[in-house]
Amino acid sequence: MRRADAASIAPRGISDRDKIHFAIILMATADTTIPRPKVGVGVFVRSPTHPGCILLGERRNIYGSGTHALPGGHLEGGESWADCAAREVLEETGLVVTKVRHGTVINAVDAATKYHYVTIFMMADVCPGAEPENCEPDKCAGWAWHPWHLPLPEPVFRTLELCIATGFDPLVDDDAGRLLHPPDDVMPAYCCCIMHRAGQLFLEQRPKDATVAAGQLTCFGGKREGSEAPIACIKRELAEELGPNWAPNWAPNWAPNGAAPVDGATEPEEATRSASFESTSSVSTVSTVDVSRGDEAAGGTAVAGAAAETRSQKRQRTLGASRHLALHRAVDLYVDGALIAWFFEAEAPARDAVLTFETGRAGVWLDGRQFDAQTEPTAAGPLGDVSPWHLCVLRAWRRGERRADYTTPK
């Protein structure tokens, strides 16, 4: 694109100098060999008859044939997102949806294939007992309900795969309307995981010679490798930091009705178990902080009877008491205004789990209620060893906030 051509499409009413600036920016950021993007709408359809599941169909005779995708299609001229979602679901499955709302947005670009789609993901519900029909058998092999927190059938349609990589969870209403990618589509350098069980937080004790946060307590996680997706980074880091005995079953699945809730629940047998994990080669002893004394005892007894938390009660109302908390994007950390990390949350391992820590590292249990105080922690206190960045994140998480801003002291 020539500068004159770019300047010709600049907004009206701006000066000639600003038109030149507009043209330079457009020429530097846009790949003019790729056609203007199309707008698609995908719909996460949920059913009370199939809790924890979404509706997927196998595409045929169309783009992405053989992949598994959500109901959806192109946004028509003058059509609202919600109307498009309801229309596409009805046309493809015969289902009438309710409570249609915005989920998230994905900007998918592939220069090699000249592919550019902006996909709007919507969330919608159907009435109990409603089941899909294959209304377009020339385009779809059939519809089926699939548990979201179990591996989905492969291969997955491209834009849905990108949505999964962001950590968006269509089963959690708190995620609705949240733009998971920053506006410039930049992924953070780090991905970490807030691990908790029955009001207790499970943190990593880092060695004193660590490159980052030396000798401090942090959430588990680490730096993304190359173009690694956030979810892939979390799974790899936890496998490395907690060992293969537990990591493969790390993401908790949707529990059947009647299963005990994870967060804020009372777990009498676990609360009295020893906090030391079984010993294997290079396995570190887990420490636990007894908040009644404010000190740390290796291999001590876990704090018993953790009370339900305000944030936990909100989470239970959102997820329902039958749901084991699965991997879920929770807080974005900004340091001095710059995006540094995405923090996910998940259920921590059982206290008697066999974990293989990296050399020089250990796991530490802390009572989550300690993070509710907004005063600066003292060096001798139970939070004195927590990394300032992670302390900022955990306090924001306890307050139910989705963003944590840390300002470096002058």
C-alpha positions as CSV (number, residue, x, y, z in Angstrom):
1,M,0.0,0.0,0.0
2,R,1.4,3.4,-1.0
3,R,1.3,6.3,1.5
4,A,-1.1,8.3,-0.7
5,D,-3.5,5.3,-0.8
6,A,-3.3,4.9,3.0
7,A,-3.8,8.6,3.6
8,S,-6.9,8.6,1.4
9,I,-8.8,6.3,3.8
10,A,-7.9,8.3,6.9
11,P,-10.8,9.6,9.1
12,R,-12.4,12.8,7.9
13,G,-11.8,16.1,9.6
14,I,-8.2,15.5,10.5
15,S,-5.2,17.6,9.3
16,D,-3.0,16.7,6.4
17,R,-0.2,16.1,8.8
18,D,-2.3,13.7,10.9
19,K,-3.3,11.9,7.7
20,I,0.4,11.2,7.0
21,H,0.8,9.9,10.5
22,F,-2.3,7.7,10.0
23,A,-0.9,6.4,6.8
24,I,2.5,5.5,8.3
25,I,0.9,3.7,11.2
26,L,-1.5,1.8,8.8
27,M,1.4,0.8,6.5
28,A,3.5,-0.4,9.5
29,T,0.8,-2.5,11.1
30,A,-1.4,-3.9,8.4
31,D,-0.6,-6.7,6.0
32,T,-2.4,-5.5,2.9
33,T,-1.9,-8.9,1.2
34,I,-4.6,-10.4,3.6
35,P,-8.2,-9.5,2.8
36,R,-10.2,-7.6,5.3
37,P,-11.3,-9.9,8.1
38,K,-14.7,-11.6,8.2
39,V,-16.7,-11.7,11.3
40,G,-17.9,-15.1,12.7
41,V,-20.0,-16.0,15.7
42,G,-19.5,-19.2,17.7
43,V,-21.9,-20.2,20.4
44,F,-21.1,-22.1,23.6
45,V,-24.5,-23.9,24.2
46,R,-25.0,-25.2,27.7
47,S,-27.7,-27.5,29.0
48,P,-28.8,-28.3,32.6
49,T,-29.4,-31.8,31.4
50,H,-25.8,-32.1,30.5
51,P,-23.9,-30.1,33.2
52,G,-20.4,-29.2,32.4
53,C,-20.8,-29.9,28.7
54,I,-20.9,-27.8,25.5
55,L,-22.3,-28.7,22.1
56,L,-20.0,-29.6,19.3
57,G,-20.5,-30.8,15.8
58,E,-18.1,-32.3,13.2
59,R,-17.9,-30.1,10.2
60,R,-18.2,-31.6,6.7
61,N,-17.9,-30.3,3.1
62,I,-17.0,-26.8,4.3
63,Y,-13.9,-25.0,5.6
64,G,-12.4,-27.0,8.5
65,S,-14.0,-30.2,7.3
66,G,-13.4,-33.0,9.8
67,T,-12.8,-30.6,12.8
68,H,-15.1,-30.3,15.8
69,A,-16.7,-26.8,16.2
70,L,-19.4,-24.9,18.0
71,P,-22.7,-24.0,16.3
72,G,-22.3,-20.6,14.6
73,G,-21.7,-18.8,11.3
74,H,-21.2,-15.4,9.8
75,L,-22.6,-12.2,11.2
76,E,-25.1,-10.7,8.8
77,G,-25.4,-7.0,7.9
78,G,-27.3,-5.1,10.6
79,E,-27.5,-8.2,12.8
80,S,-26.7,-8.1,16.6
81,W,-24.4,-10.6,18.1
82,A,-27.1,-12.2,20.2
83,D,-29.5,-12.4,17.2
84,C,-26.9,-14.0,15.1
85,A,-26.1,-16.6,17.8
86,A,-29.8,-17.5,18.3
87,R,-30.3,-17.7,14.5
88,E,-27.3,-19.9,13.8
89,V,-28.1,-22.3,16.7
90,L,-31.7,-22.7,15.5
91,E,-30.7,-23.2,11.9
92,E,-28.0,-25.8,12.6
93,T,-29.4,-27.7,15.7
94,G,-33.1,-26.8,16.0
95,L,-32.5,-25.6,19.5
96,V,-34.1,-22.4,20.9
97,V,-31.5,-20.7,23.2
98,T,-32.1,-18.3,26.1
99,K,-29.8,-16.0,28.1
100,V,-27.7,-15.2,25.1
101,R,-24.7,-13.1,26.2
102,H,-21.2,-12.2,25.0
103,G,-18.4,-14.5,26.0
104,T,-15.1,-13.3,24.4
105,V,-13.5,-12.4,21.1
106,I,-10.6,-14.0,19.2
107,N,-8.6,-12.3,16.4
108,A,-7.3,-15.1,14.3
109,V,-4.7,-14.3,11.6
110,D,-2.8,-16.7,9.4
111,A,-0.7,-14.8,6.8
112,A,0.3,-18.0,5.0
113,T,-3.2,-18.9,4.1
114,K,-4.6,-15.4,3.9
115,Y,-6.9,-16.2,6.7
116,H,-8.2,-13.5,9.0
117,Y,-11.4,-13.9,11.1
118,V,-12.7,-12.0,14.1
119,T,-14.7,-14.5,16.0
120,I,-17.2,-13.5,18.6
121,F,-17.9,-16.2,21.1
122,M,-21.4,-16.1,22.7
123,M,-22.8,-18.1,25.6
124,A,-26.3,-19.4,25.6
125,D,-28.5,-21.9,27.5
126,V,-31.2,-24.3,26.5
127,C,-34.2,-25.7,28.5
128,P,-33.9,-29.0,30.4
129,G,-34.4,-32.0,28.1
130,A,-33.8,-30.1,24.9
131,E,-31.7,-32.1,22.5
132,P,-30.1,-31.0,19.1
133,E,-31.1,-32.2,15.7
134,N,-28.8,-32.3,12.7
135,C,-30.6,-29.7,10.6
136,E,-27.8,-29.3,8.0
137,P,-26.5,-32.8,7.3
138,D,-24.6,-31.6,4.3
139,K,-22.5,-29.4,6.6
140,C,-22.3,-31.3,9.8
141,A,-21.9,-35.0,10.7
142,G,-23.9,-34.6,13.9
143,W,-24.1,-32.8,17.2
144,A,-23.1,-34.2,20.6
145,W,-22.5,-32.9,24.2
146,H,-18.9,-33.0,25.3
147,P,-17.5,-32.3,28.9
148,W,-15.5,-29.0,28.6
149,H,-13.0,-30.0,31.2
150,L,-12.2,-33.3,29.6
151,P,-10.2,-33.5,26.4
152,L,-12.4,-32.5,23.5
153,P,-12.6,-34.7,20.4
154,E,-9.7,-34.0,18.0
155,P,-9.1,-32.1,15.8
156,V,-10.7,-28.9,17.1
157,F,-11.7,-26.0,14.8
158,R,-9.0,-23.3,14.6
159,T,-10.8,-20.5,16.3
160,L,-12.1,-22.7,19.1
161,E,-8.6,-24.0,19.6
162,L,-7.4,-20.4,20.0
163,C,-10.2,-19.6,22.4
164,I,-9.2,-22.7,24.5
165,A,-5.6,-21.5,24.6
166,T,-6.6,-18.2,26.3
167,G,-8.1,-20.0,29.2
168,F,-11.6,-18.8,28.6
169,D,-14.2,-21.0,30.5
170,P,-17.7,-21.0,29.0
171,L,-19.0,-22.7,32.2
172,V,-18.1,-19.8,34.4
173,D,-20.5,-16.9,34.1
174,D,-17.8,-14.6,35.6
175,D,-15.9,-14.9,32.3
176,A,-18.8,-13.6,30.2
177,G,-18.1,-10.4,28.4
178,R,-14.4,-10.5,29.3
179,L,-11.9,-9.7,26.6
180,L,-9.2,-12.3,27.4
181,H,-6.6,-11.0,25.1
182,P,-5.1,-7.5,25.7
183,P,-6.1,-5.1,22.9
184,D,-2.8,-5.6,21.0
185,D,-3.1,-9.4,21.2
186,V,0.2,-9.6,23.1
187,M,0.6,-12.7,25.3
188,P,2.2,-12.2,28.7
189,A,5.8,-13.4,29.3
190,Y,4.7,-15.5,32.3
191,C,1.9,-17.8,33.3
192,C,1.3,-18.9,36.9
193,C,-1.4,-20.9,38.8
194,I,-3.1,-20.0,42.1
195,M,-3.6,-23.4,43.7
196,H,-6.0,-23.7,46.6
197,R,-8.0,-26.3,48.6
198,A,-10.4,-25.8,51.4
199,G,-9.4,-22.2,52.0
200,Q,-5.7,-23.0,51.9
201,L,-3.2,-21.7,49.3
202,F,-0.4,-24.0,48.0
203,L,2.7,-22.0,47.1
204,E,6.2,-22.7,46.0
205,Q,9.2,-22.1,48.2
206,R,11.9,-20.9,45.8
207,P,15.6,-21.6,46.4
208,K,17.8,-18.7,47.6
209,D,19.9,-18.9,44.4
210,A,16.9,-18.7,42.0
211,T,17.1,-16.1,39.2
212,V,13.7,-14.7,40.0
213,A,12.1,-14.2,43.5
214,A,15.1,-15.9,45.2
215,G,14.1,-17.4,48.6
216,Q,10.5,-16.2,48.3
217,L,7.1,-17.8,48.2
218,T,5.4,-17.7,44.8
219,C,2.6,-19.3,42.9
220,F,3.7,-22.2,40.8
221,G,4.3,-21.4,37.1
222,G,7.0,-19.8,34.9
223,K,8.0,-18.3,31.6
224,R,6.4,-19.1,28.3
225,E,8.6,-20.7,25.7
226,G,8.5,-19.0,22.3
227,S,4.9,-18.9,21.0
228,E,3.7,-21.4,23.6
229,A,0.0,-21.1,24.5
230,P,-0.7,-20.1,28.1
231,I,-2.5,-23.3,28.9
232,A,0.3,-25.3,27.5
233,C,2.8,-23.3,29.5
234,I,0.9,-23.9,32.8
235,K,0.7,-27.7,32.1
236,R,4.3,-27.9,31.3
237,E,5.5,-25.8,34.3
238,L,3.4,-27.8,36.7
239,A,4.6,-31.1,35.3
240,E,8.2,-29.9,35.8
241,E,7.6,-28.4,39.3
242,L,5.3,-30.9,40.8
243,G,6.4,-34.1,39.0
244,P,4.7,-36.5,36.6
245,N,2.9,-38.5,39.4
246,W,0.3,-35.8,39.8
247,A,0.5,-33.4,36.8
248,P,-1.2,-35.7,34.2
249,N,-4.4,-35.6,36.3
250,W,-3.9,-32.0,37.3
251,A,-6.9,-30.4,35.7
252,P,-9.9,-31.4,37.8
253,N,-12.9,-32.5,35.9
254,W,-16.6,-31.7,36.3
255,A,-17.8,-33.8,39.2
256,P,-21.2,-35.6,39.2
257,N,-24.0,-34.2,41.2
258,G,-23.5,-34.6,44.9
259,A,-19.7,-34.3,44.8
260,A,-18.2,-32.1,47.5
261,P,-17.3,-28.5,46.5
262,V,-13.6,-27.7,46.5
263,D,-13.2,-24.2,47.5
264,G,-14.4,-23.1,51.0
265,A,-15.6,-26.6,51.9
266,T,-14.7,-28.3,55.1
267,E,-12.6,-31.5,54.6
268,P,-12.2,-33.0,58.0
269,E,-10.0,-36.0,56.9
270,E,-7.7,-33.8,54.8
271,A,-7.5,-31.1,57.5
272,T,-5.9,-33.6,59.9
273,R,-3.5,-35.3,57.5
274,S,0.2,-34.7,57.8
275,A,1.4,-32.0,55.5
276,S,4.5,-34.0,54.6
277,F,4.3,-35.7,51.2
278,E,5.6,-39.2,50.7
279,S,9.3,-39.3,50.0
280,T,10.7,-40.2,46.6
281,S,14.0,-39.3,44.9
282,S,14.4,-35.5,45.0
283,V,11.1,-35.0,46.8
284,S,11.1,-32.1,49.1
285,T,9.2,-31.9,52.4
286,V,6.2,-29.7,52.4
287,S,5.9,-27.1,55.0
288,T,2.7,-25.6,56.4
289,V,2.2,-22.3,58.2
290,D,0.1,-22.6,61.4
291,V,-1.6,-19.2,61.5
292,S,-2.5,-19.6,65.2
293,R,1.3,-19.3,66.0
294,G,2.4,-17.4,62.9
295,D,5.5,-19.6,62.4
296,E,6.5,-22.3,60.0
297,A,6.9,-26.0,60.9
298,A,8.3,-28.5,58.5
299,G,6.1,-31.6,58.2
300,G,3.5,-30.2,60.6
301,T,-0.2,-30.6,60.7
302,A,-2.3,-28.7,58.3
303,V,-4.5,-25.9,59.6
304,A,-7.9,-27.5,60.3
305,G,-11.4,-26.3,59.8
306,A,-10.8,-23.5,57.3
307,A,-13.9,-21.4,57.2
308,A,-15.8,-20.6,54.0
309,E,-14.6,-17.4,52.3
310,T,-16.6,-14.6,50.8
311,R,-15.0,-15.1,47.4
312,S,-15.6,-18.9,47.7
313,Q,-19.3,-18.3,48.4
314,K,-19.5,-16.2,45.3
315,R,-17.7,-18.9,43.3
316,Q,-20.0,-21.6,44.6
317,R,-23.0,-19.5,43.5
318,T,-21.5,-19.2,40.0
319,L,-20.3,-22.8,39.5
320,G,-22.7,-24.7,41.7
321,A,-21.8,-26.9,44.6
322,S,-21.3,-30.0,42.4
323,R,-18.4,-28.6,40.4
324,H,-14.8,-29.2,41.2
325,L,-12.9,-26.1,40.3
326,A,-11.0,-26.6,37.1
327,L,-8.3,-24.6,35.4
328,H,-9.6,-21.1,35.0
329,R,-8.0,-17.8,34.2
330,A,-8.3,-15.6,37.3
331,V,-6.1,-12.5,37.5
332,D,-3.9,-10.5,35.1
333,L,-0.8,-9.0,36.6
334,Y,0.4,-5.6,35.5
335,V,3.7,-4.2,36.9
336,D,4.2,-0.4,36.4
337,G,1.4,-0.5,33.7
338,A,3.0,-3.4,31.7
339,L,1.3,-6.8,31.4
340,I,3.6,-9.4,33.0
341,A,1.6,-12.6,33.7
342,W,-1.7,-14.3,33.5
343,F,-2.6,-16.2,36.7
344,F,-4.9,-19.2,36.4
345,E,-6.5,-20.9,39.3
346,A,-7.1,-24.6,40.0
347,E,-7.6,-27.1,42.8
348,A,-4.4,-27.9,44.7
349,P,-3.2,-31.5,45.0
350,A,-4.4,-33.5,48.0
351,R,-2.2,-33.3,51.0
352,D,-1.1,-36.9,50.7
353,A,-0.3,-36.6,47.0
354,V,3.2,-37.8,45.9
355,L,4.9,-34.8,44.4
356,T,8.4,-34.6,43.0
357,F,9.7,-31.0,43.4
358,E,12.6,-29.5,41.5
359,T,15.9,-29.5,43.4
360,G,16.0,-26.9,46.2
361,R,12.3,-26.2,46.0
362,A,9.3,-27.1,48.3
363,G,5.6,-26.6,48.7
364,V,4.1,-24.5,51.4
365,W,0.5,-24.2,52.6
366,L,-0.9,-20.9,53.8
367,D,-4.3,-20.0,55.1
368,G,-6.0,-17.9,52.5
369,R,-7.5,-15.5,55.0
370,Q,-4.1,-14.1,55.8
371,F,-4.1,-12.4,52.4
372,D,-7.3,-10.4,53.2
373,A,-5.3,-7.9,55.3
374,Q,-4.2,-4.9,53.3
375,T,-1.4,-3.8,55.6
376,E,2.2,-4.3,54.5
377,P,3.6,-7.7,55.7
378,T,6.4,-7.7,58.2
379,A,9.6,-9.7,57.6
380,A,8.8,-11.9,60.6
381,G,5.1,-12.4,59.7
382,P,3.7,-15.4,57.8
383,L,3.5,-13.3,54.5
384,G,6.9,-11.8,54.9
385,D,8.4,-14.3,52.4
386,V,5.8,-14.0,49.8
387,S,7.0,-12.3,46.6
388,P,5.5,-8.7,46.4
389,W,4.2,-9.4,42.9
390,H,2.4,-12.6,43.9
391,L,1.2,-11.0,47.1
392,C,-0.5,-8.3,45.0
393,V,-2.1,-10.9,42.8
394,L,-3.3,-13.1,45.6
395,R,-4.9,-10.2,47.4
396,A,-6.7,-9.1,44.2
397,W,-7.8,-12.7,43.7
398,R,-9.2,-12.8,47.3
399,R,-11.2,-9.7,46.6
400,G,-12.6,-11.2,43.4
401,E,-10.8,-8.8,41.1
402,R,-9.6,-9.8,37.7
403,R,-6.6,-7.3,37.4
404,A,-3.7,-6.7,39.8
405,D,-1.6,-3.6,39.5
406,Y,1.8,-3.5,41.2
407,T,3.8,-0.3,41.3
408,T,7.5,-0.7,42.0
409,P,8.6,1.4,45.0
410,K,10.7,4.4,44.2
